[in-house]
C-alpha cells in the first residue's frame, strides 16, 4: 500500500477524473444499452486523447484550487470569497459545456449577481453536484476532523442548500480521509455510521449562518438531523447490499441511481467495496449503471484511489486524462 499523502491524493484525484471520463460515456443509458454500445462488458478504458471529463472533475478542481488559495486556518469570509470566485469562473468558462447541473448553474448565476451565498443557494436541492466535488476537502489530512466536516458542508452549501446535500458531502469527505489515512474497506461502513450518528445534531452555525431558517426548519438541529437521517437510511441499504454481495445486478438497484447526493455517495462506495482490491473492476462496475454514471464512477474512483494510491491506475490512462497538469499540481500540494 502507498505510504505518502501525495500518492494517496494523486490516486484519489486522478481516480475521480478517470471515473468521470469513463462514466461520461454511459450516463443516461440503461444497462442493456450500455452493453450494446460497449460490448461485451461495458467501457473498459477512457477514450480519446485527452480523455474528456465532465463538470464533476471541473468543480472538484475548483474546490481544491480555492482551498489552496486561502491560508489555513480557514475562515468563512475568506473561503466563501475564494469558492465564489472559483465557481463563477467555472460557470463562465467556455469549457463548462459538459451537461452541467442546473442547481450548480442557477446558484452560480446568483453568486455572480452578488447575493449572499445563503440566498444564492438552492435550498431544495440535494443533487449530487456538491459531494462529487468534495474530494479535495477529504484529502486535508493535516486538518482536524471538525475542520474537514465544516469545509465539506460549507462548499456544498454555496450551491446545494438541502441538509442532505451537506451531510452527504461531509460523509464523502470523511470516507476519503479515512481511506487515505489507511482505514480498511471492511470496517468502513460501520465507521461511517458511527460518524453520522455523532454528527446528527451538529450545526456549524459560524459557517452555515441562517441556512436552516431559509430552508424552512424550526431549529438548526432539526435541519441538519434531516440530512444525517437520510444518510443513515442509505447506509442501511449499503449494508444490505454488501451482505448480499451481488456483483451481477446493477448497483443502482441496491443503493439508488445517484442523481441525489446520498445515493451517489452510497452507490459509488458500493462499487468500491464490492471490489476493494480490484481498482479497475470497481471503476468499470460503476460505469455499467443506469443512473448518474459519471458521478457514481468519479466517486468510486476517488474512494479507490484514496485507498490504493496512484499505482491503481494504468499509466496510459493517466497520460491521457484531461486537466492532467492541474490534477497533478493539486495532488502534489496536499503532500
N, C-alpha and C positions, 0 to 999 in steps of 0.2 A: 504493500500500500504506500502511497505517496506520503511524505513527511513534512513538506513545507506548505505554508499557506498559499504561496504563489502557484504551486502545482494544483492544489485543490481549487483555487479561484479560477485559474485558467481552464481547468476541466469543467467547472460549473458554467462559466460564461460561454465558452465555446460549445459546450453541450446544449445550452439553451438555444444558441443560434443554429446549430446543426439540426436540432429537433424542429425548430421553427421552419427551416428551409425544407426539411423532409415532409413535415406535416402540411405545409402550404400546398403541396401537390394534391392533397386528399380532402381538404376542408370542404364542407358542404356536400360531400359524396356519401352515399350509403356504402356499406361494406361490400356488397356484391358488385357495385360499380367500381370500387377501388380495385378489387381483384381482377375485374375485366380489363381495366385500364393499365394495371401494372401486374400482369400475370407472372408467376402463379401465386405469389405471397405478398403482393403489395410493393411499394417503393423500397429499394434496397440501399440506395445511396442518394445524396443530394445531386441534382442535375445542374449542369452549367458551370461556367467559369467567368464571373463569380456565380456561386450558388446563392440565389437571391433569398433574402429573409423577408419578414413582414414587419408590421408595426410593433409586434411583440418585442423583437430584438431592438428595434429603433428606440422604443421607450425605455427598455432596460438600460441601454446606453445613456439615455437622457438622465435617468435617475442616478446612475453611477457617476457620471461626469458632474452632475450637480453636487453630489456628496463630496467629490474631490475638490470642488471649487470653494468649499466652505471649511474653515478651520474648526477642528474639534477643540473644546466642547461645542456641540451644535446648539443653536438657539432657534426658536420658532421663527423669528423675524428673518434671520439670515438664511435659513434653509428654505423658507417659503419664497423668498426672493429668487434664490437660485433655481428652485424647482419651477417656479412660474416662468422664468426666462427660458429654461430648457424646454418646457412643454410648449410654450408659444413658438419657439424656434422650430421644434418638431412639426407643429401644426402648420407653420408657414412653408416648410421645406417642400421643394418640388419632388423629393423622394417619398413624401407622405402620400403615396399612391398605391398602397398595398391593402386595400379594403380595410381602412382604419375603423375602429369602433365609433359609433355615433355618440356614445357617452363621452369618450375622451375628447372628441372634436367639439362637442357642444360646450363642455366645461372649459376647454382651452380658448374657445372664442370669447367666453365670458371673462376669463382671466385676462385676455388681451384688452378687453374693454376697461379693465382696471377695477372690477368688482372685488370686494374682499373674497378670499378663497371660499369661505363658508357660504357665500351667496352664489358663487360661480359653480360650485359642485352640484352634481345631480344626486339629490338626497334619496331618490327612489331606486338608484341603480346599484346592484351588486354584481354587475357583469365582471367577467374575468380580467378586464383590462388593467386592474390595479395589482393583482397578485402575479400576473405573468411578467411584470417588470420589476418585482421586488428583490430579485436575487442579489443585487449588489448590497442591499442592506444586510441580508443574511451573512454575507462574507465579511462584515465588520467584526471580526472575531476579537479584536483588541478592545472593543467597547463592551460595556456592561449589558447583560441581557435586557435590563429595563430600557436602556437607550435604544437597542435594536427594536424592541417592541414599539416604542414611541415613534421611531422613524418609519417603521414599516406601516403603521397605521396612518401616520401623517401624510406620507407620499400618496397613499391610497385616497385619503380624504379630499385631496385637491380636485379629484375628478369623480370619484365614486363615494358618495356620502352615506350609503346604506351601511348599517352596522356590520352586516355580514361581509361586505367588501373589506372593511377594516380588519375584522377578526381573521378572515381567510388570508389576507396579506401577511398579517402577523404570524399566523401558523405556518405559512410557506417559508417565511424568513427563519422561523425557529427550526424548521426541518433542515434547511440548508446549513444553518450554523451548527446544528447537531451533527450532521453527516460530515461536514468539513472539519469538525473537531475530532473525528474518529468514532462517532457513535455507530453502533451496529444496526444494520437494517432490521434484524429480527425484533429488537426491542423498541423500534421507533414508534409504532402506533401507540403503545402504552405511554411512552414519554410524551407524545403529542396530547394524549387525553389528559394526563396529569397537568400539563402546561395549560391546556384550555380551561380546565376546571379552576386552576389557580388565578386565571385572568378574568374570570367571568364577571366580576363586579368592578374591575379596574377601568376607570375612565380617565384618560390622560388630559385633564382639564386645561393645563397650561398650554397644551398644543392644540387640542381639539375645540376649545372655546365653546361657543353656543351651538355647535353642530347638532347636539342631541335635541335642543329646543326647536331648531329649524326643521328637523325631521319629524317633529310632532309627538315626541315622547314625554312622559310625565316627569321623568328624572333621568340624569345621566346614567345611573346604574341600570335602569330598565332598558335604555337604548343599547348599551354595549352588551348586556346579557342576551339580548335577541340575537346578536351576531354570533356569540360563542355557542349558544344553544343550537343554532343551525349547523355550526361546525361540528359540534359533538354528535349531532344526528348523522352527519355524513361519515364521521369516524366509526359509528356503529356499522354503517353499510360497508365501509372498508374492512373492518374486522371480519364480517361475514364473508366477504369476497375472498379474503386471504385464507380463511378456514376452508373454503370450498376449493381453492387452488385451481380454478378453471382458467386454463391458458388458451382455450379454443374460442370461447364466446367473446363477443365484443365487450371490452371492459366498461363501456358506457351502460351496458345492461345492469351492472352492479352498482356503479357509483355516479352515474349521470353523464350527460353529454358534454359538459364543460362550458356551456355558454355563461353560466353563473359561477361566481368566484369559488364557493366551497366545493362545487362539483369538479371544476377544473383542477383544483388542488388535489382532491381525492383520487380522481381518475389518473392524473399524471403520476401520483405517488404509487397507485396500484400497479401501473405498468412497470415501474422501477422495482417494486417489491416482489412482483412475480418473477423477475429475472435479476436478482440483486447482484449476481456475479457474471452476467452476460450483457454488457452495456449495449451492444448493437441490437441484440434481440429485444431488449427493453424499448429502445428507440423505435425499432420497426413495428413492435406491437402497438405503440402509441399512435402510429400513423394510420393503422388499419382500424379506424374508429369512425363511427357515423357522425360524431359531434364536431366540436371545435378543435379539429385535429392539430392545427398548428400550435394552439395554446396548450393543449394536452401534451403534445410531444416536446414543446420547449420546456415545460415544467419537468417532464420525465428526464430530459437531457440535463437540466440543472441539478436535479437530485442525484442522478447517476454520476455526473462529472464531479460534484462536490465530494462524493464518496470515493471514487476511483482515481480522480485526478486527470490530467491531460492525456495520459497514456491510454485512456479508454477509447480515444478517437483516432481513426486512421489518418496518417499524415496527409494523404491526398485530399481528404475531406477538409482538413484544417487549412490547407494551402489554397483552397478554392472558396471558402466561405466569405460572403460579403462582410464588409467592415472588419476584416481581419486585423488591421493595424489598430483600430480603436479598441477592439476586444482585448488584444494583447497588452496595450497600454493600460487599460483599466485593470486587467487582471494583475499586471505587474505592480501596480500601485498599492495593491492590497497586501503585498509581502511586508 
